[in-house]
């Protein structure tokens, strides 16, 4: 099944729980059609919570502008894999660097 970010991040999350309160939100859909559902799920969760920091640990970077609309707190992103920046297509490389 490979290494999901959730599984890789779990030990870090456990360690963080010793020092602060941590909530995890799993998004319901990983398809292009599911983007709207993911956005709604994340925005609703952040609206309900009282968070100092919202940390995105997977490929859901597209959530940043939506989360910034509903929280005044920090939105932090961890990028786990930059290998795609070495793509031969210059257009793809420029787009990924911009994101």
Beta strands, then each sheet from edge to edge (+ up, - down):
strand 1: 53-56
strand 2: 74-77
sheet 1: 1+ 2+
end
